[in-house]
Amino acid sequence: MSEALKAFEDELQSKNFKGYWQNIQGDVAREPVPSFAPCFWKGKDLFAATEKAGEVVGLDVSFRRVIQLWNPALKNGTSRTLVLNLQLLKPGEDALSHRHMAGAIRFILKGQGTRLIVEGESFEIGEGDFVTTPSWTWHDHENHGGESMMWLDGLDAPLVRLLETDFHEPDPRKKQTVTKPEGYTLATVGALRPSWMKQNSIQPPAFCYKWADTERALSKVGEQPGDPYDGIVLDYANPLTGGPTLPTMACQIHMLRGSEKTKSHRHTSSTIYHVWRGGGVSYIGDQRYEWEQGDSFVVPLWNFHHHENTSKEPAVFFVMSDKPLMDAIGHYREDAKAD
């Protein structure tokens, strides 16, 4: 670098300027390089940590008893835009009402009979059920049954922090009053809908997708060819529009049939997997991960990946990704690896 150029760059810096040539390596082809690596979490370790938290962390210490699946390459989060947590609510406990800008989902892993109240509607949740709490909706949990409940919490909180729109508000009421009859949303968003009701065009209503319905759907479509990269895929669709689960995240169930091996692909959305059933192997870039029920892993954007079910029994993933965000801004791309 010439002395004249160095002096000019110093002058620019003194005035809070920067030359474009200082940021790039020339007009060359480039493609996405994620700032975080794949990461894998053993379910046995996660469940043990959560049970320990149940012994030493009261809801007076933390308003939600949660263990985060933290990617060590990031300051906070499982991917750059999403975080996956495991929450524990013991018998007799109430997680008090609040709301936040982050949209959230719950996938129930253990227990029956807990209630999730969202915007005055009470949903009974049990193993395998999937429930949404869209952005800025009041929600609280109550476990008045006889067994502890564990569920996955997925949120777009890292994205919200990046955008610096992190509103969070405790509910002065502490607990919501249930103001809607059982099954209210299910009855108002189906093929027959009250004509006078106007729904939010951006945020869907809170909704509970029952595992019995999911399992029934898997049994009906399990003999179809499916997706060559992901197996049989069921979308948790927005009940009003059929679009993505929430504006910033898509949630799905993937099923790999016995001994099924998928083809390898990559895409500009980052994806988090939780093993709900079965065992097998996934390859992310040059990394090999053996998984069993309860394990979780994250595939960063633009990493080739594929899966193998090493059992003759079906394997099932719960999956969440930021694909709706990539779609909304026109950045979604997908690329298949040549055989």
MARKOL-509393 format. One line per 5 residues: for each residue x, y, z of C-alpha. Coordinates in pm, whole numbers, m for minus. Example, Ala and Ser with C-alpha at 12.3 -4.5 7.8 and 13.67 -1.06 7.14 Angstrom:
REM MARKOL-509393
1230 m450 780 ~ 1367 m106 714
//
This chain:
REM MARKOL-509393
0 0 0 ~ 134 338 m97 ~ 188 606 165 ~ m62 829 m16 ~ m334 560 m3
m262 486 363 ~ m287 857 447 ~ m614 882 255 ~ m766 585 439 ~ m661 734 772
m830 1059 672 ~ m1148 874 581 ~ m1148 690 914 ~ m1107 1016 1106 ~ m1431 1135 944
m1619 806 996 ~ m1586 704 633 ~ m1451 386 478 ~ m1346 307 123 ~ m1537 27 m50
m1204 m121 m161 ~ m1121 m182 207 ~ m1408 m430 247 ~ m1376 m661 m53 ~ m1119 m874 m231
m1206 m750 m578 ~ m1490 m818 m818 ~ m1484 m1197 m782 ~ m1751 m1468 m757 ~ m1853 m1560 m407
m2127 m1754 m229 ~ m2263 m1772 127 ~ m2021 m1861 406 ~ m2211 m1916 735 ~ m2068 m1761 1050
m2149 m2070 1257 ~ m2077 m2440 1224 ~ m2298 m2747 1251 ~ m2363 m2845 1611 ~ m2502 m3160 1771
m2666 m3207 2111 ~ m2727 m3542 2282 ~ m3079 m3580 2413 ~ m2961 m3778 2715 ~ m2746 m3483 2823
m3022 m3230 2753 ~ m3288 m3419 2947 ~ m3051 m3479 3240 ~ m2965 m3107 3253 ~ m3332 m3012 3241
m3422 m3253 3521 ~ m3137 m3108 3728 ~ m3273 m2761 3659 ~ m3604 m2885 3799 ~ m3426 m2953 4127
m3222 m2634 4160 ~ m3399 m2366 3950 ~ m3736 m2246 4075 ~ m3976 m2030 3879 ~ m3897 m1758 4132
m3541 m1757 3990 ~ m3641 m1779 3624 ~ m3990 m1705 3491 ~ m3937 m1997 3248 ~ m3726 m2303 3338
m3544 m2345 3010 ~ m3221 m2500 2880 ~ m3103 m2349 2551 ~ m2937 m2544 2272 ~ m2654 m2297 2240
m2429 m2299 1937 ~ m2081 m2208 2067 ~ m2003 m2020 1746 ~ m2277 m1769 1832 ~ m2326 m1532 2123
m2684 m1648 2170 ~ m2890 m1890 1966 ~ m2895 m2223 1789 ~ m2867 m2059 1447 ~ m2823 m1697 1343
m3203 m1646 1335 ~ m3357 m1920 1554 ~ m3313 m2078 1895 ~ m3432 m2415 2021 ~ m3482 m2472 2394
m3618 m2740 2625 ~ m3862 m2623 2892 ~ m3974 m2807 3207 ~ m4295 m2738 3401 ~ m4349 m2949 3711
m4685 m3053 3858 ~ m4866 m2768 4030 ~ m4655 m2499 3861 ~ m4781 m2201 3662 ~ m4556 m2016 3418
m4702 m1667 3438 ~ m4838 m1473 3144 ~ m4625 m1249 2925 ~ m4585 m1151 2561 ~ m4289 m1070 2340
m4206 m969 1987 ~ m4043 m1307 1918 ~ m4273 m1565 1766 ~ m4261 m1904 1937 ~ m4362 m2267 1893
m4391 m2564 2131 ~ m4340 m2931 2045 ~ m4436 m3149 2341 ~ m4187 m3425 2426 ~ m4308 m3562 2759
m4625 m3558 2967 ~ m4996 m3499 2930 ~ m5259 m3261 3057 ~ m5083 m2924 3077 ~ m5268 m2618 2952
m5127 m2343 2732 ~ m5340 m2027 2734 ~ m5294 m1790 2440 ~ m5499 m1472 2402 ~ m5774 m1607 2625
m5796 m1953 2465 ~ m5688 m2263 2656 ~ m5523 m2552 2470 ~ m5465 m2889 2634 ~ m5125 m3021 2524
m4963 m3363 2539 ~ m4685 m3568 2384 ~ m4634 m3501 2014 ~ m4865 m3200 2002 ~ m4741 m2882 1836
m4864 m2537 1941 ~ m4790 m2184 1822 ~ m4771 m1859 2016 ~ m4738 m1595 1743 ~ m4558 m1267 1794
m4698 m1035 2063 ~ m4963 m1274 2196 ~ m5027 m1313 2568 ~ m4945 m1668 2678 ~ m4902 m1864 2999
m4873 m2232 3098 ~ m5029 m2424 3384 ~ m4953 m2779 3493 ~ m5235 m2894 3719 ~ m5177 m3261 3638
m4969 m3523 3812 ~ m4662 m3542 3588 ~ m4384 m3313 3475 ~ m4405 m3172 3125 ~ m4115 m3114 2887
m4143 m2943 2553 ~ m3925 m2787 2287 ~ m3946 m2410 2265 ~ m3852 m2266 1927 ~ m3827 m1889 1885
m3701 m1635 1633 ~ m3546 m1441 1924 ~ m3197 m1416 1763 ~ m3357 m1247 1462 ~ m3552 m1011 1686
m3232 m915 1869 ~ m3057 m856 1536 ~ m3339 m625 1429 ~ m3332 m462 1776 ~ m3711 m485 1808
m3701 m691 2128 ~ m4022 m584 2303 ~ m4110 m796 2609 ~ m4395 m733 2853 ~ m4495 m920 3171
m4871 m944 3212 ~ m4993 m733 3508 ~ m5275 m986 3550 ~ m5016 m1265 3612 ~ m5263 m1522 3475
m5503 m1488 3186 ~ m5872 m1549 3220 ~ m6000 m1805 2970 ~ m6254 m1613 2760 ~ m6299 m1845 2461
m6468 m2185 2451 ~ m6269 m2505 2404 ~ m6179 m2552 2037 ~ m6265 m2193 1945 ~ m5988 m2133 1690
m6029 m2477 1536 ~ m6394 m2395 1478 ~ m6329 m2052 1325 ~ m6042 m2108 1079 ~ m6165 m2416 893
m6345 m2447 561 ~ m6652 m2293 727 ~ m6564 m1958 889 ~ m6772 m1683 1050 ~ m6806 m1414 785
m6777 m1127 1034 ~ m6437 m1228 1168 ~ m6137 m1041 1029 ~ m5805 m1216 1085 ~ m5456 m1069 1103
m5310 m1102 753 ~ m4952 m1134 882 ~ m4964 m1327 1209 ~ m5174 m1645 1221 ~ m5388 m1726 1524
m5246 m1951 1794 ~ m5314 m2309 1694 ~ m5270 m2661 1834 ~ m5182 m2941 1592 ~ m5258 m3272 1766
m5013 m3559 1735 ~ m5295 m3803 1660 ~ m5373 m3602 1345 ~ m5005 m3585 1251 ~ m4958 m3958 1296
m5271 m4027 1092 ~ m5142 m3808 809 ~ m4805 m3987 811 ~ m4979 m4322 784 ~ m5183 m4202 485
m4894 m4054 283 ~ m4613 m4283 393 ~ m4625 m4488 71 ~ m4588 m4182 m151 ~ m4250 m4111 m316
m4186 m3817 m85 ~ m3901 m3569 m121 ~ m3565 m3711 m237 ~ m3377 m3487 8 ~ m3602 m3496 316
m3826 m3802 289 ~ m4195 m3767 372 ~ m4254 m3404 473 ~ m4559 m3261 651 ~ m4589 m2885 689
m4737 m2729 1002 ~ m4928 m2484 785 ~ m5080 m2152 882 ~ m5443 m2263 939 ~ m5580 m1954 763
m5361 m1930 452 ~ m5185 m2264 418 ~ m4855 m2073 423 ~ m4562 m2115 662 ~ m4617 m2182 1031
m4514 m1828 1132 ~ m4388 m1541 914 ~ m4026 m1607 1014 ~ m4016 m1984 1056 ~ m4140 m2302 895
m4201 m2608 1111 ~ m4236 m2957 968 ~ m4237 m3328 1040 ~ m3995 m3534 831 ~ m4024 m3912 819
m3753 m4141 682 ~ m3893 m4482 608 ~ m3706 m4795 711 ~ m3349 m4796 567 ~ m3425 m4484 361
m3130 m4272 245 ~ m3186 m3921 114 ~ m2994 m3737 m154 ~ m2765 m3448 m60 ~ m2859 m3084 m104
m2799 m2740 42 ~ m3005 m2423 72 ~ m2985 m2070 202 ~ m3212 m2141 498 ~ m3066 m2275 823
m3242 m2581 968 ~ m3272 m2730 1317 ~ m3360 m3099 1359 ~ m3490 m3283 1666 ~ m3512 m3662 1656
m3864 m3753 1769 ~ m3844 m4121 1675 ~ m3582 m4368 1553 ~ m3209 m4369 1490 ~ m2974 m4305 1204
m2692 m4095 1063 ~ m2676 m3748 910 ~ m2389 m3599 712 ~ m2336 m3221 719 ~ m2045 m3113 502
m1761 m3341 609 ~ m1915 m3411 952 ~ m2092 m3737 1040 ~ m2346 m3745 1323 ~ m2510 m4059 1461
m2844 m3978 1619 ~ m3112 m4143 1827 ~ m3441 m4035 1981 ~ m3400 m3708 2174 ~ m3093 m3580 1991
m3087 m3246 1805 ~ m2860 m3084 1548 ~ m2840 m2771 1335 ~ m2750 m2747 966 ~ m2617 m2399 880
m2717 m2242 553 ~ m2540 m2352 233 ~ m2406 m2676 383 ~ m2461 m2995 188 ~ m2642 m3253 402
m2824 m3584 379 ~ m2971 m3844 613 ~ m2978 m4222 651 ~ m3225 m4424 854 ~ m3018 m4715 984
m3324 m4899 1119 ~ m3603 m5087 947 ~ m3849 m4880 1150 ~ m3948 m4524 1051 ~ m3743 m4234 1185
m3918 m3902 1251 ~ m3769 m3552 1281 ~ m3931 m3237 1415 ~ m3779 m2964 1196 ~ m3775 m2585 1204
m3610 m2343 961 ~ m3597 m1978 863 ~ m3702 m2048 502 ~ m4006 m1812 516 ~ m3769 m1527 594
m3545 m1618 299 ~ m3851 m1647 75 ~ m3990 m1311 186 ~ m3675 m1122 88 ~ m3606 m1325 m226
m3288 m1488 m95 ~ m3390 m1854 m98 ~ m3183 m2082 m318 ~ m3140 m2457 m324 ~ m2868 m2666 m481
m2844 m3045 m521 ~ m2517 m3233 m511 ~ m2446 m3428 m825 ~ m2465 m3807 m785
//
